[in-house]
Amino acid sequence: MPELPEVETTIRYLDSKVNGKKILSITTSKKKLRKNLHTTNLSVIEGSAIKSVDRRAKYIVLTLKPLKYLVIHLGMSGRLKFFHKKNYTNEKHDHVVMEFSQFNVVFNDPRRFGMFFMLEDDQELHNFFQHYGVDLLLDSINYENIYLIFQKKNVSLKQILLDQRVFVGIGNIYANEALFHSRLHPERKSNTLSKAEIKQLIRSCRHVLELSLKNGGSSINDYKSPDGTLGSFQNMFQVYQRTEVILKKKRYPVKKIVQNGRSTFFSPTLQK
């Protein structure tokens, strides 16, 4: 599933290509996504110019002129593809095609858990995103507030990192890697952390997310950037899907457990 680094990589590429450009036409397939394409009259945005390309949590938000918001979620397996017109032919699982003067942007989603819909104004945008938590790639951090949230919850560190009401878009891979980087055990309860440990955990989360972004995200299943480039952060995983971790020429075993239906990888020796 694309997480913050993969979505951020996508919007940075899109911003360089579509910002200021006019959507000439938009066509959709007959297949349902998580949010039915046919409940939204996307044709009303034909002729609109793209004013900005932004990210809210794991959603891609295109601000249009006249004012509307086109919102895209990549779901489990979705991606946006960029083609010069002469090079585009419809492929399996292409569900939305946005036509511009010289190129097409295509939403492809084999598993169809993605979303592609409109919000009409600023109030709808606010209402849709108001319950999401801290964005560690964008937001300033109030460590005192996060400490209070951790104190109120009696859940594992892995679980709180995946709670979208607390943090957005960390995802399973990056939670594993951040917990290892901070040397904190994934089963440890959130309300047992000191303020210093919380600060270290947040810094580790940011470090891992920023390092992944620098390397184009993780491509272990479906993810590619809009131009088809694979990410390379999967080659830098310390514990995720590993059997051992090597530090300073020493080998430490990596253990796999299941938490809330998700695989967790950690070093019992190094993480406390």
Secondary structure by P-SEA (a helix, b strand, c coil): cccaaaaaaaaaaaaaccccccccccccccccccccccccccccccccccccccccccbbbbbcccbbbbbbbbccbbbbbbbccccccccccccbbbbcccbbbbbbbccccccccccccaaaaaaacccccccccccccaaaaaaaaaaaccccaaaaaacccccccccaaaaaaaaaaaccccccccccccaaaaaaaaaaaaaaaaaaaaaccccccccccccbbbbccccccccccccccccccbbbbbbbbbcccbbbbbbccccc
